[in-house]
Structures are given as C-alpha cells and as structure tokens.
C-alpha cells in the first residue's frame, strides 16, 4: 500500500522537544524493510530526514487567502470544499493515513489511523493553557469529528483509552493500546559536560526536571520541595530545563521570594547531548506533572540509569509499574520523603534495574513493527475498493 504519515509542524530545531515521539517514529521507519511505500507530510521546515527508498517527505503549505476556509463544510469561490491535505492525499493516491498527531484543519476522506496520547485539556480544563476559547470552541468540535471518523485510535494505556471512550463516545473496538517507546536520539547522543561546568553541577548533586514551563507541569512543587530540602540540610539543587510557555516568570519570582536563587537552576532548551549528560549525573528525575497518562521523559531517564520519581497518577502507574517511585504531586513534603528514600543505595539500584528492564519492552523498533503489522492487516480491508472510483452516497 501507499501509506501517508502525518508528522506535524516542524518550526525549528527547538521543536524537536515538542515532537520527540513523532520524529523518533520517522527515524525508525526509514530503517525498516517493507513492501509498503510511505509519504511523510509535514508543515514547516524539514531538516531532520532525507528521502529513502520507501519513504518520501512532502512539505505542506497553509492556505492563507482569507476568502477560502479550511473548514470542510464551507465553500470557497470555486463552489467546492477546499481541503489542502485531503486533496493532496487523494492526488497522491494514498491508501491509508497514519496521524502521529491530530490533524484538525479539515475532514479527511482517506481512511486513517490516529495516535492520541492524551486528552489532558478535558481532564484538566482549569489550567490556563487548556482553558482557552480556541480549545473549547474550535478544537473540541473538530476533535470529535476527527476521532469519530478514524478507522482506529491508537493510545498509550488503559487510562487514556477510558478517557477517550468516556469523553468522545468512541466504541471500545476502535481504540487500541500500544505503549509509547523511548526516543531514538538516546542511542546516538554524546555527553556534553559543559552544561555541568557552566552551572557548577557535580555528580549526584541535583534533581532534574526537564519539562517546558506549562502550568500543569507543576514546577512550583519542586520549588517548595527545594525550600524544605534547604531547611533539612539536604544538599541537592533543582535543575529545570525547557522552553517558557508563559509560567517561567511566576516561578522565578517564587524562587526569589524564598531565597532559593542558589538552589534552583533554570535552563532553557538544551540539546540532546546536554540532556544526556544531565540525566547521567542527576541524583534522580523528579517529575511532578499533573497530566499524564504516560511520560517519554521517564523512559529517557531510565535509559540512562537515572532513578525516576513521578506523580502517583494512574496512567504513570500503569506505564512504569514497579520501575519508578511514586509521590503525591500536590504534596512537597511527600516529594522530599521519596527523595530521601534514595539514600538507600540498594533500593536506588533496584529502581534503576527495574527501569532498564522496562525500556527493553518499549523500543522504537517494537513500536514501528506493530504499526507495520496493523497496516498489513488493514490491507485486507482496503482491497474492498479502488482508488479509481469516486464513491458518493446515492
């Protein structure tokens, strides 16, 4: 079959952090030997992959003319629905599309599978980044159509599956579970010790939280935990890495109020090499996010033998099982108590060993192999109709 892959919007090298799963999937796909032909569709700049024997890349353009709507049920000056991606897929004779991220600009008439990792904007609507008129007036309406029209929805675990079933009224059989893999960049990154030198960081001298500065990421809880550690003479700094999404100023102000300027370090976007170094030298990854239901960051830490402490959300428990230590993400005292448990070297070694076993089950290759099996199975259904005819309800 000729299979379309929708990658998403690549704006700059810094967008790699936003597209960790998607780019890793493509990186693994180009290595596979298969009889299928793939066309990867994306918006923005492509600077990460080259065409291979079976995988081609195609840049999409947003149509900016105001008189033409991207909505499927409005008409342009030519009196026909104007659908940029849908039209391209049909023109390219694509049999089926695999959306690595939701595409909400238009209705897609080609059969498609959709990866939906979470619906956090519905679970946590009170957070500023989710509580916007765009999210609830436009995204929700389009997401309902997108999910109800998908041949299959692929999500990460039972918690996410139940959320989708409940919130979007999708039947059980149309949702399949496939564990998120660790990203491919982990295997090629090289250590860059300059990030340690520039910030006066030593081995096991800090806890790490790599997460963009969204409000639901709950950075404030680690700032409060840092104050408790300072009072208890626990000599661990807190290192944040990530792009500012509107909440960083509030957090830096709180650090100043608590006189923690020497205890809490704010880093911006860091390269994969720097992040590898931070993982390998951290006392632990401490991940107090209030949104799940899975974490690629936790898998990254486990890959580099960094112990994982994470919110006791049901999704994280299902994903990470006994390979992580769980805490109440709204209780900084509990976070500090769990950090102190790692003073037991045997316990700490046991946690990291369990993490190494877990990630062996969640490789990018395993994920892509399962995807190819799904496509092979769908081929039997896709044989029921041709690309030559234009089918319309009579």
C-alpha positions as YAML, in Angstrom:
chain: A
units: angstrom
residues:
- id: 1
  name: UNK
  ca: [0.00, 0.00, 0.00]
- id: 2
  name: UNK
  ca: [0.89, 3.63, -0.31]
- id: 3
  name: UNK
  ca: [0.68, 4.98, 3.23]
- id: 4
  name: UNK
  ca: [0.63, 8.61, 4.28]
- id: 5
  name: UNK
  ca: [2.24, 9.61, 7.59]
- id: 6
  name: UNK
  ca: [1.25, 12.96, 9.09]
- id: 7
  name: UNK
  ca: [4.20, 14.21, 11.15]
- id: 8
  name: UNK
  ca: [3.04, 17.64, 12.28]
- id: 9
  name: UNK
  ca: [4.53, 21.11, 12.32]
- id: 10
  name: UNK
  ca: [8.33, 21.43, 12.42]
- id: 11
  name: UNK
  ca: [9.24, 25.06, 13.05]
- id: 12
  name: UNK
  ca: [12.85, 24.96, 14.28]
- id: 13
  name: UNK
  ca: [15.44, 22.65, 15.88]
- id: 14
  name: UNK
  ca: [13.90, 23.55, 19.25]
- id: 15
  name: UNK
  ca: [10.63, 21.97, 18.14]
- id: 16
  name: UNK
  ca: [12.34, 18.58, 18.43]
- id: 17
  name: UNK
  ca: [11.32, 18.62, 22.08]
- id: 18
  name: UNK
  ca: [7.68, 19.00, 21.08]
- id: 19
  name: UNK
  ca: [7.95, 16.19, 18.53]
- id: 20
  name: UNK
  ca: [10.07, 13.63, 20.38]
- id: 21
  name: UNK
  ca: [7.72, 10.72, 19.71]
- id: 22
  name: UNK
  ca: [6.90, 11.71, 16.13]
- id: 23
  name: UNK
  ca: [10.48, 12.22, 14.98]
- id: 24
  name: UNK
  ca: [11.61, 9.02, 16.64]
- id: 25
  name: UNK
  ca: [8.88, 7.12, 14.79]
- id: 26
  name: UNK
  ca: [10.04, 8.51, 11.45]
- id: 27
  name: UNK
  ca: [13.69, 7.85, 12.27]
- id: 28
  name: UNK
  ca: [12.87, 4.18, 12.89]
- id: 29
  name: UNK
  ca: [10.50, 3.87, 9.93]
- id: 30
  name: UNK
  ca: [13.15, 4.84, 7.36]
- id: 31
  name: UNK
  ca: [15.29, 1.91, 8.59]
- id: 32
  name: UNK
  ca: [12.61, -0.72, 8.05]
- id: 33
  name: UNK
  ca: [12.41, -3.05, 5.07]
- id: 34
  name: UNK
  ca: [8.82, -3.24, 3.88]
- id: 35
  name: UNK
  ca: [6.78, -3.58, 0.71]
- id: 36
  name: UNK
  ca: [4.76, -0.51, 1.64]
- id: 37
  name: UNK
  ca: [5.52, 2.93, 0.24]
- id: 38
  name: UNK
  ca: [5.36, 5.91, 2.61]
- id: 39
  name: UNK
  ca: [4.87, 9.63, 2.12]
- id: 40
  name: UNK
  ca: [5.53, 11.76, 5.21]
- id: 41
  name: UNK
  ca: [3.55, 15.01, 5.27]
- id: 42
  name: UNK
  ca: [4.60, 17.91, 7.46]
- id: 43
  name: UNK
  ca: [4.29, 21.69, 7.87]
- id: 44
  name: UNK
  ca: [7.26, 23.97, 8.44]
- id: 45
  name: UNK
  ca: [10.93, 23.21, 7.90]
- id: 46
  name: UNK
  ca: [12.29, 19.73, 7.22]
- id: 47
  name: UNK
  ca: [15.86, 19.48, 8.39]
- id: 48
  name: UNK
  ca: [15.95, 16.09, 10.05]
- id: 49
  name: UNK
  ca: [15.46, 13.38, 7.41]
- id: 50
  name: UNK
  ca: [16.28, 12.59, 3.79]
- id: 51
  name: UNK
  ca: [14.21, 10.60, 1.34]
- id: 52
  name: UNK
  ca: [14.91, 6.87, 1.41]
- id: 53
  name: UNK
  ca: [13.89, 4.03, -0.88]
- id: 54
  name: UNK
  ca: [10.43, 3.61, 0.64]
- id: 55
  name: UNK
  ca: [9.93, 6.91, 2.49]
- id: 56
  name: UNK
  ca: [9.45, 10.30, 0.82]
- id: 57
  name: UNK
  ca: [8.89, 13.65, 2.54]
- id: 58
  name: UNK
  ca: [6.43, 16.29, 1.38]
- id: 59
  name: UNK
  ca: [6.06, 19.80, 2.81]
- id: 60
  name: UNK
  ca: [2.50, 21.12, 3.12]
- id: 61
  name: UNK
  ca: [1.58, 24.79, 2.88]
- id: 62
  name: UNK
  ca: [-1.06, 26.60, 4.88]
- id: 63
  name: UNK
  ca: [-3.51, 28.34, 2.52]
- id: 64
  name: UNK
  ca: [-3.62, 31.95, 3.66]
- id: 65
  name: UNK
  ca: [-6.21, 33.52, 1.38]
- id: 66
  name: UNK
  ca: [-8.97, 34.86, 3.66]
- id: 67
  name: UNK
  ca: [-11.78, 34.07, 1.25]
- id: 68
  name: UNK
  ca: [-11.02, 30.34, 1.40]
- id: 69
  name: UNK
  ca: [-11.95, 28.44, 4.55]
- id: 70
  name: UNK
  ca: [-10.17, 25.34, 5.84]
- id: 71
  name: UNK
  ca: [-13.41, 24.11, 7.38]
- id: 72
  name: UNK
  ca: [-14.88, 21.15, 5.46]
- id: 73
  name: UNK
  ca: [-18.44, 22.41, 5.25]
- id: 74
  name: UNK
  ca: [-17.77, 25.91, 3.99]
- id: 75
  name: UNK
  ca: [-17.24, 26.65, 0.36]
- id: 76
  name: UNK
  ca: [-14.65, 28.68, -1.46]
- id: 77
  name: UNK
  ca: [-15.02, 30.84, -4.54]
- id: 78
  name: UNK
  ca: [-14.91, 27.71, -6.71]
- id: 79
  name: UNK
  ca: [-18.09, 26.35, -5.04]
- id: 80
  name: UNK
  ca: [-16.36, 23.16, -3.82]
- id: 81
  name: UNK
  ca: [-14.90, 22.22, -0.43]
- id: 82
  name: UNK
  ca: [-11.29, 23.32, -0.18]
- id: 83
  name: UNK
  ca: [-9.25, 20.77, 1.83]
- id: 84
  name: UNK
  ca: [-5.46, 21.18, 1.41]
- id: 85
  name: UNK
  ca: [-4.28, 17.90, 2.99]
- id: 86
  name: UNK
  ca: [-7.30, 15.88, 1.94]
- id: 87
  name: UNK
  ca: [-6.89, 17.00, -1.66]
- id: 88
  name: UNK
  ca: [-3.16, 16.19, -1.56]
- id: 89
  name: UNK
  ca: [-3.73, 12.71, -0.14]
- id: 90
  name: UNK
  ca: [-6.19, 11.85, -2.86]
- id: 91
  name: UNK
  ca: [-3.99, 13.36, -5.55]
- id: 92
  name: UNK
  ca: [-1.02, 11.31, -4.25]
- id: 93
  name: UNK
  ca: [-3.16, 8.16, -4.34]
- id: 94
  name: UNK
  ca: [-2.70, 7.41, -0.64]
- id: 95
  name: UNK
  ca: [-4.48, 4.25, 0.56]
- id: 96
  name: UNK
  ca: [-4.44, 4.99, 4.27]
- id: 97
  name: UNK
  ca: [-3.06, 7.74, 6.55]
- id: 98
  name: UNK
  ca: [-1.36, 7.35, 9.92]
- id: 99
  name: UNK
  ca: [-1.64, 10.53, 12.01]
- id: 100
  name: UNK
  ca: [1.16, 10.74, 14.56]
- id: 101
  name: UNK
  ca: [-0.61, 13.83, 15.95]
- id: 102
  name: UNK
  ca: [-4.20, 15.01, 15.41]
- id: 103
  name: UNK
  ca: [-4.96, 17.00, 12.28]
- id: 104
  name: UNK
  ca: [-7.90, 19.32, 12.94]
- id: 105
  name: UNK
  ca: [-7.96, 21.63, 9.93]
- id: 106
  name: UNK
  ca: [-10.39, 19.65, 7.79]
- id: 107
  name: UNK
  ca: [-12.26, 16.42, 7.29]
- id: 108
  name: UNK
  ca: [-10.13, 13.62, 5.81]
- id: 109
  name: UNK
  ca: [-11.84, 11.32, 3.32]
- id: 110
  name: UNK
  ca: [-8.98, 8.82, 3.09]
- id: 111
  name: UNK
  ca: [-9.10, 6.03, 5.74]
- id: 112
  name: UNK
  ca: [-6.89, 6.93, 8.67]
- id: 113
  name: UNK
  ca: [-5.45, 5.78, 11.98]
- id: 114
  name: UNK
  ca: [-4.84, 8.36, 14.71]
- id: 115
  name: UNK
  ca: [-2.38, 8.37, 17.60]
- id: 116
  name: UNK
  ca: [-3.88, 10.18, 20.61]
- id: 117
  name: UNK
  ca: [-1.60, 10.12, 23.65]
- id: 118
  name: UNK
  ca: [-3.80, 12.14, 25.98]
- id: 119
  name: UNK
  ca: [-6.82, 14.40, 26.28]
- id: 120
  name: UNK
  ca: [-5.40, 16.49, 29.12]
- id: 121
  name: UNK
  ca: [-7.27, 19.60, 28.01]
- id: 122
  name: UNK
  ca: [-10.50, 17.82, 29.02]
- id: 123
  name: UNK
  ca: [-9.12, 16.22, 32.19]
- id: 124
  name: UNK
  ca: [-7.58, 19.47, 33.47]
- id: 125
  name: UNK
  ca: [-9.64, 22.26, 31.88]
- id: 126
  name: UNK
  ca: [-8.85, 24.69, 34.73]
- id: 127
  name: UNK
  ca: [-5.22, 25.17, 33.68]
- id: 128
  name: UNK
  ca: [-4.58, 28.33, 31.60]
- id: 129
  name: UNK
  ca: [-3.04, 26.54, 28.63]
- id: 130
  name: UNK
  ca: [-6.17, 24.40, 28.28]
- id: 131
  name: UNK
  ca: [-8.81, 26.93, 29.34]
- id: 132
  name: UNK
  ca: [-8.96, 28.98, 26.15]
- id: 133
  name: UNK
  ca: [-11.80, 29.77, 23.78]
- id: 134
  name: UNK
  ca: [-9.84, 28.17, 20.93]
- id: 135
  name: UNK
  ca: [-9.54, 24.86, 22.75]
- id: 136
  name: UNK
  ca: [-13.17, 24.52, 23.71]
- id: 137
  name: UNK
  ca: [-14.97, 26.26, 20.86]
- id: 138
  name: UNK
  ca: [-12.89, 25.01, 17.93]
- id: 139
  name: UNK
  ca: [-10.57, 22.17, 18.90]
- id: 140
  name: UNK
  ca: [-13.25, 20.18, 20.72]
- id: 141
  name: UNK
  ca: [-15.68, 20.38, 17.83]
- id: 142
  name: UNK
  ca: [-13.03, 19.29, 15.34]
- id: 143
  name: UNK
  ca: [-11.55, 16.64, 17.60]
- id: 144
  name: UNK
  ca: [-14.94, 14.97, 17.95]
- id: 145
  name: UNK
  ca: [-15.20, 14.69, 14.18]
- id: 146
  name: UNK
  ca: [-11.58, 13.60, 13.81]
- id: 147
  name: UNK
  ca: [-11.85, 10.79, 16.37]
- id: 148
  name: UNK
  ca: [-15.26, 9.53, 15.29]
- id: 149
  name: UNK
  ca: [-14.07, 9.21, 11.69]
- id: 150
  name: UNK
  ca: [-10.83, 7.36, 12.48]
- id: 151
  name: UNK
  ca: [-10.58, 3.73, 11.43]
- id: 152
  name: UNK
  ca: [-8.66, 3.11, 14.66]
- id: 153
  name: UNK
  ca: [-7.40, 5.26, 17.51]
- id: 154
  name: UNK
  ca: [-4.05, 4.23, 18.99]
- id: 155
  name: UNK
  ca: [-3.32, 5.33, 22.53]
- id: 156
  name: UNK
  ca: [-0.77, 4.54, 25.23]
- id: 157
  name: UNK
  ca: [-2.59, 2.66, 28.02]
- id: 158
  name: UNK
  ca: [-5.94, 1.73, 29.58]
- id: 159
  name: UNK
  ca: [-6.28, 5.06, 31.39]
- id: 160
  name: UNK
  ca: [-6.01, 7.02, 28.14]
- id: 161
  name: UNK
  ca: [-8.34, 4.58, 26.41]
- id: 162
  name: UNK
  ca: [-11.03, 5.02, 29.06]
- id: 163
  name: UNK
  ca: [-10.67, 8.81, 28.87]
- id: 164
  name: UNK
  ca: [-11.20, 8.78, 25.11]
- id: 165
  name: UNK
  ca: [-14.16, 6.39, 25.33]
- id: 166
  name: UNK
  ca: [-15.83, 8.48, 28.01]
- id: 167
  name: UNK
  ca: [-15.18, 11.94, 26.61]
- id: 168
  name: UNK
  ca: [-15.56, 11.26, 22.88]
- id: 169
  name: UNK
  ca: [-18.03, 8.39, 22.76]
- id: 170
  name: UNK
  ca: [-15.78, 6.06, 20.75]
- id: 171
  name: UNK
  ca: [-16.55, 2.33, 20.82]
- id: 172
  name: UNK
  ca: [-14.09, 0.05, 22.58]
- id: 173
  name: UNK
  ca: [-13.14, -1.93, 19.47]
- id: 174
  name: UNK
  ca: [-11.94, 1.21, 17.69]
- id: 175
  name: UNK
  ca: [-9.31, 2.03, 20.31]
- id: 176
  name: UNK
  ca: [-6.14, 0.01, 20.54]
- id: 177
  name: UNK
  ca: [-3.31, 0.27, 23.10]
- id: 178
  name: UNK
  ca: [0.34, 0.49, 22.15]
- id: 179
  name: UNK
  ca: [2.92, 1.55, 24.75]
- id: 180
  name: UNK
  ca: [4.87, 4.69, 23.90]
- id: 181
  name: UNK
  ca: [8.54, 3.92, 23.09]
- id: 182
  name: UNK
  ca: [11.66, 5.66, 24.29]
- id: 183
  name: UNK
  ca: [13.04, 8.05, 21.62]
- id: 184
  name: UNK
  ca: [15.76, 7.04, 19.17]
- id: 185
  name: UNK
  ca: [18.01, 10.02, 19.97]
- id: 186
  name: UNK
  ca: [19.03, 8.32, 23.21]
- id: 187
  name: UNK
  ca: [21.14, 5.84, 21.25]
- id: 188
  name: UNK
  ca: [23.19, 8.45, 19.40]
- id: 189
  name: UNK
  ca: [23.59, 11.36, 21.83]
- id: 190
  name: UNK
  ca: [27.06, 12.11, 23.18]
- id: 191
  name: UNK
  ca: [27.84, 13.61, 26.56]
- id: 192
  name: UNK
  ca: [28.47, 17.35, 26.78]
- id: 193
  name: UNK
  ca: [29.95, 18.17, 30.18]
- id: 194
  name: UNK
  ca: [29.90, 21.91, 29.52]
- id: 195
  name: UNK
  ca: [26.34, 22.03, 30.86]
- id: 196
  name: UNK
  ca: [27.67, 20.78, 34.20]
- id: 197
  name: UNK
  ca: [30.67, 23.10, 34.28]
- id: 198
  name: UNK
  ca: [28.66, 26.18, 33.30]
- id: 199
  name: UNK
  ca: [26.19, 25.60, 36.12]
- id: 200
  name: UNK
  ca: [28.59, 24.26, 38.78]
- id: 201
  name: UNK
  ca: [26.88, 20.88, 38.91]
- id: 202
  name: UNK
  ca: [28.56, 17.71, 40.12]
- id: 203
  name: UNK
  ca: [27.63, 14.04, 40.05]
- id: 204
  name: UNK
  ca: [24.50, 13.34, 42.18]
- id: 205
  name: UNK
  ca: [24.34, 17.00, 43.28]
- id: 206
  name: UNK
  ca: [20.90, 17.80, 41.80]
- id: 207
  name: UNK
  ca: [17.48, 16.50, 40.93]
- id: 208
  name: UNK
  ca: [16.34, 17.03, 37.34]
- id: 209
  name: UNK
  ca: [13.00, 18.05, 35.84]
- id: 210
  name: UNK
  ca: [13.08, 18.51, 32.03]
- id: 211
  name: UNK
  ca: [9.68, 19.94, 31.16]
- id: 212
  name: UNK
  ca: [8.52, 23.04, 29.34]
- id: 213
  name: UNK
  ca: [7.18, 25.73, 31.62]
- id: 214
  name: UNK
  ca: [3.48, 24.96, 31.31]
- id: 215
  name: UNK
  ca: [1.37, 25.47, 34.43]
- id: 216
  name: UNK
  ca: [0.20, 21.83, 34.54]
- id: 217
  name: UNK
  ca: [3.82, 20.69, 34.77]
- id: 218
  name: UNK
  ca: [3.68, 21.78, 38.42]
- id: 219
  name: UNK
  ca: [7.22, 23.16, 38.71]
- id: 220
  name: UNK
  ca: [6.13, 25.10, 41.79]
- id: 221
  name: UNK
  ca: [6.00, 21.89, 43.81]
- id: 222
  name: UNK
  ca: [9.72, 21.26, 43.30]
- id: 223
  name: UNK
  ca: [10.48, 24.85, 44.28]
- id: 224
  name: UNK
  ca: [8.61, 24.30, 47.54]
- id: 225
  name: UNK
  ca: [10.38, 20.96, 47.96]
- id: 226
  name: UNK
  ca: [13.69, 22.74, 47.44]
- id: 227
  name: UNK
  ca: [12.90, 25.03, 50.37]
- id: 228
  name: UNK
  ca: [12.23, 22.02, 52.59]
- id: 229
  name: UNK
  ca: [15.49, 20.39, 51.49]
- id: 230
  name: UNK
  ca: [17.35, 23.60, 52.29]
- id: 231
  name: UNK
  ca: [15.86, 23.65, 55.78]
- id: 232
  name: UNK
  ca: [16.75, 19.98, 56.30]
- id: 233
  name: UNK
  ca: [20.31, 20.46, 55.01]
- id: 234
  name: UNK
  ca: [19.74, 18.13, 52.06]
- id: 235
  name: UNK
  ca: [22.37, 19.28, 49.60]
- id: 236
  name: UNK
  ca: [20.54, 18.84, 46.31]
- id: 237
  name: UNK
  ca: [19.87, 21.55, 43.77]
- id: 238
  name: UNK
  ca: [16.84, 21.55, 41.48]
- id: 239
  name: UNK
  ca: [17.51, 21.83, 37.73]
- id: 240
  name: UNK
  ca: [14.71, 22.78, 35.33]
- id: 241
  name: UNK
  ca: [15.12, 22.62, 31.56]
- id: 242
  name: UNK
  ca: [12.60, 23.69, 28.95]
- id: 243
  name: UNK
  ca: [11.09, 26.50, 26.92]
- id: 244
  name: UNK
  ca: [8.99, 29.15, 28.60]
- id: 245
  name: UNK
  ca: [5.28, 28.63, 27.89]
- id: 246
  name: UNK
  ca: [4.16, 31.58, 29.98]
- id: 247
  name: UNK
  ca: [4.79, 30.39, 33.54]
- id: 248
  name: UNK
  ca: [8.53, 30.92, 33.98]
- id: 249
  name: UNK
  ca: [8.32, 34.48, 35.34]
- id: 250
  name: UNK
  ca: [5.98, 33.39, 38.11]
- id: 251
  name: UNK
  ca: [8.33, 30.56, 39.04]
- id: 252
  name: UNK
  ca: [11.46, 32.73, 39.10]
- id: 253
  name: UNK
  ca: [9.63, 35.25, 41.28]
- id: 254
  name: UNK
  ca: [8.73, 32.50, 43.74]
- id: 255
  name: UNK
  ca: [12.35, 31.35, 43.82]
- id: 256
  name: UNK
  ca: [13.43, 34.88, 44.67]
- id: 257
  name: UNK
  ca: [10.80, 35.22, 47.41]
- id: 258
  name: UNK
  ca: [12.05, 32.02, 49.04]
- id: 259
  name: UNK
  ca: [15.73, 32.99, 48.66]
- id: 260
  name: UNK
  ca: [16.45, 29.91, 46.59]
- id: 261
  name: UNK
  ca: [18.47, 31.58, 43.83]
- id: 262
  name: UNK
  ca: [21.45, 29.30, 44.56]
- id: 263
  name: UNK
  ca: [19.30, 26.18, 44.88]
- id: 264
  name: UNK
  ca: [17.10, 26.28, 41.77]
- id: 265
  name: UNK
  ca: [18.61, 26.49, 38.29]
- id: 266
  name: UNK
  ca: [16.55, 27.46, 35.24]
- id: 267
  name: UNK
  ca: [17.90, 26.25, 31.91]
- id: 268
  name: UNK
  ca: [16.24, 26.95, 28.57]
- id: 269
  name: UNK
  ca: [16.08, 24.44, 25.72]
- id: 270
  name: UNK
  ca: [19.04, 22.08, 25.97]
- id: 271
  name: UNK
  ca: [20.49, 19.87, 23.26]
- id: 272
  name: UNK
  ca: [20.22, 16.10, 23.33]
- id: 273
  name: UNK
  ca: [23.90, 15.87, 24.26]
- id: 274
  name: UNK
  ca: [23.40, 18.22, 27.21]
- id: 275
  name: UNK
  ca: [20.27, 16.39, 28.30]
- id: 276
  name: UNK
  ca: [22.04, 13.05, 28.22]
- id: 277
  name: UNK
  ca: [24.74, 14.49, 30.49]
- id: 278
  name: UNK
  ca: [22.14, 15.88, 32.88]
- id: 279
  name: UNK
  ca: [20.36, 12.51, 33.12]
- id: 280
  name: UNK
  ca: [23.55, 10.53, 33.69]
- id: 281
  name: UNK
  ca: [24.74, 12.81, 36.51]
- id: 282
  name: UNK
  ca: [21.44, 13.55, 38.27]
- id: 283
  name: UNK
  ca: [20.59, 12.15, 41.68]
- id: 284
  name: UNK
  ca: [17.13, 11.43, 40.27]
- id: 285
  name: UNK
  ca: [14.49, 12.56, 37.81]
- id: 286
  name: UNK
  ca: [11.63, 14.08, 39.81]
- id: 287
  name: UNK
  ca: [8.52, 14.50, 37.64]
- id: 288
  name: UNK
  ca: [5.55, 16.17, 39.40]
- id: 289
  name: UNK
  ca: [3.38, 16.74, 36.32]
- id: 290
  name: UNK
  ca: [-0.36, 16.77, 36.94]
- id: 291
  name: UNK
  ca: [-1.15, 15.49, 33.45]
- id: 292
  name: UNK
  ca: [-0.46, 12.01, 32.12]
- id: 293
  name: UNK
  ca: [-1.18, 9.38, 31.23]
- id: 294
  name: UNK
  ca: [2.34, 8.48, 30.11]
- id: 295
  name: UNK
  ca: [5.83, 10.01, 30.13]
- id: 296
  name: UNK
  ca: [8.55, 9.81, 27.49]
- id: 297
  name: UNK
  ca: [10.82, 11.71, 29.89]
- id: 298
  name: UNK
  ca: [10.61, 8.87, 32.42]
- id: 299
  name: UNK
  ca: [11.75, 6.40, 29.75]
- id: 300
  name: UNK
  ca: [14.62, 8.70, 28.80]
- id: 301
  name: UNK
  ca: [15.81, 8.79, 32.41]
- id: 302
  name: UNK
  ca: [15.57, 5.02, 32.77]
- id: 303
  name: UNK
  ca: [17.62, 4.53, 29.63]
- id: 304
  name: UNK
  ca: [20.50, 6.39, 31.29]
- id: 305
  name: UNK
  ca: [20.14, 4.65, 34.69]
- id: 306
  name: UNK
  ca: [18.64, 7.73, 36.32]
- id: 307
  name: UNK
  ca: [16.13, 6.82, 39.08]
- id: 308
  name: UNK
  ca: [12.58, 8.01, 38.38]
- id: 309
  name: UNK
  ca: [10.33, 9.66, 40.97]
- id: 310
  name: UNK
  ca: [6.97, 10.58, 39.47]
- id: 311
  name: UNK
  ca: [3.41, 11.66, 40.26]
- id: 312
  name: UNK
  ca: [1.16, 8.88, 41.50]
- id: 313
  name: UNK
  ca: [-1.26, 9.24, 38.61]
- id: 314
  name: UNK
  ca: [-2.94, 6.04, 37.45]
- id: 315
  name: UNK
  ca: [-1.53, 6.38, 33.95]
- id: 316
  name: UNK
  ca: [2.06, 6.60, 35.16]
- id: 317
  name: UNK
  ca: [1.49, 3.60, 37.44]
- id: 318
  name: UNK
  ca: [0.21, 1.58, 34.51]
- id: 319
  name: UNK
  ca: [3.06, 2.66, 32.23]
- id: 320
  name: UNK
  ca: [6.01, 2.41, 34.62]
- id: 321
  name: UNK
  ca: [4.80, -0.26, 37.06]
- id: 322
  name: UNK
  ca: [7.40, -1.03, 39.76]
- id: 323
  name: UNK
  ca: [10.25, 0.72, 37.95]
- id: 324
  name: UNK
  ca: [9.51, 4.13, 39.49]
- id: 325
  name: UNK
  ca: [8.87, 5.63, 42.91]
- id: 326
  name: UNK
  ca: [5.54, 7.47, 43.20]
- id: 327
  name: UNK
  ca: [4.57, 10.56, 45.20]
- id: 328
  name: UNK
  ca: [1.61, 12.88, 45.72]
- id: 329
  name: UNK
  ca: [2.30, 15.69, 43.20]
- id: 330
  name: UNK
  ca: [0.50, 18.25, 45.36]
- id: 331
  name: UNK
  ca: [2.50, 17.49, 48.50]
- id: 332
  name: UNK
  ca: [6.06, 18.82, 48.56]
- id: 333
  name: UNK
  ca: [6.70, 17.04, 51.87]
- id: 334
  name: UNK
  ca: [5.91, 13.69, 50.25]
- id: 335
  name: UNK
  ca: [8.26, 14.53, 47.38]
- id: 336
  name: UNK
  ca: [11.10, 15.22, 49.82]
- id: 337
  name: UNK
  ca: [10.42, 12.00, 51.72]
- id: 338
  name: UNK
  ca: [10.57, 9.98, 48.50]
- id: 339
  name: UNK
  ca: [13.82, 11.69, 47.51]
- id: 340
  name: UNK
  ca: [15.29, 10.71, 50.89]
- id: 341
  name: UNK
  ca: [14.38, 7.06, 50.24]
- id: 342
  name: UNK
  ca: [17.06, 7.02, 47.55]
- id: 343
  name: UNK
  ca: [19.70, 7.32, 50.27]
- id: 344
  name: UNK
  ca: [19.32, 3.55, 50.50]
- id: 345
  name: UNK
  ca: [21.78, 2.54, 47.77]
- id: 346
  name: UNK
  ca: [20.33, -0.98, 47.40]
- id: 347
  name: UNK
  ca: [16.84, 0.48, 46.96]
- id: 348
  name: UNK
  ca: [18.08, 3.03, 44.45]
- id: 349
  name: UNK
  ca: [19.91, 0.35, 42.45]
- id: 350
  name: UNK
  ca: [16.80, -1.82, 42.43]
- id: 351
  name: UNK
  ca: [14.67, 1.02, 41.00]
- id: 352
  name: UNK
  ca: [17.17, 1.72, 38.20]
- id: 353
  name: UNK
  ca: [17.48, -2.00, 37.39]
- id: 354
  name: UNK
  ca: [13.73, -2.30, 37.02]
- id: 355
  name: UNK
  ca: [13.80, 0.73, 34.73]
- id: 356
  name: UNK
  ca: [16.37, -0.90, 32.45]
- id: 357
  name: UNK
  ca: [14.14, -3.96, 32.13]
- id: 358
  name: UNK
  ca: [11.07, -1.84, 31.35]
- id: 359
  name: UNK
  ca: [12.60, 0.09, 28.48]
- id: 360
  name: UNK
  ca: [13.66, -3.13, 26.76]
- id: 361
  name: UNK
  ca: [9.95, -3.69, 26.13]
- id: 362
  name: UNK
  ca: [9.39, -0.17, 24.76]
- id: 363
  name: UNK
  ca: [11.85, 0.24, 21.91]
- id: 364
  name: UNK
  ca: [11.11, 2.39, 18.84]
- id: 365
  name: UNK
  ca: [11.60, -0.69, 16.66]
- id: 366
  name: UNK
  ca: [8.92, -2.62, 18.54]
- id: 367
  name: UNK
  ca: [6.50, 0.28, 18.11]
- id: 368
  name: UNK
  ca: [7.11, 0.58, 14.35]
- id: 369
  name: UNK
  ca: [6.94, -3.21, 13.90]
- id: 370
  name: UNK
  ca: [3.48, -3.20, 15.50]
- id: 371
  name: UNK
  ca: [2.46, -0.30, 13.26]
- id: 372
  name: UNK
  ca: [3.54, -2.24, 10.16]
- id: 373
  name: UNK
  ca: [1.56, -5.26, 11.34]
- id: 374
  name: UNK
  ca: [-1.51, -3.03, 11.70]
- id: 375
  name: UNK
  ca: [-1.01, -1.73, 8.16]
- id: 376
  name: UNK
  ca: [-0.59, -5.26, 6.82]
- id: 377
  name: UNK
  ca: [-3.89, -6.25, 8.42]
- id: 378
  name: UNK
  ca: [-5.70, -3.19, 7.10]
- id: 379
  name: UNK
  ca: [-4.60, -4.05, 3.57]
- id: 380
  name: UNK
  ca: [-7.15, -6.89, 3.53]
- id: 381
  name: UNK
  ca: [-9.91, -4.37, 4.20]
- id: 382
  name: UNK
  ca: [-8.51, -1.77, 1.82]
- id: 383
  name: UNK
  ca: [-8.82, -4.27, -1.04]
- id: 384
  name: UNK
  ca: [-12.61, -3.74, -0.93]
- id: 385
  name: UNK
  ca: [-12.48, -0.60, -3.06]
- id: 386
  name: UNK
  ca: [-10.26, 1.09, -5.62]
- id: 387
  name: UNK
  ca: [-8.61, 4.46, -5.92]
- id: 388
  name: UNK
  ca: [-10.06, 4.91, -9.38]
- id: 389
  name: UNK
  ca: [-13.70, 5.49, -8.46]
- id: 390
  name: UNK
  ca: [-15.36, 8.44, -6.80]
- id: 391
  name: UNK
  ca: [-17.81, 6.94, -4.32]
- id: 392
  name: UNK
  ca: [-20.78, 9.02, -3.22]
- id: 393
  name: UNK
  ca: [-23.89, 8.26, -1.21]
- id: 394
  name: UNK
  ca: [-26.80, 7.60, -3.55]
...
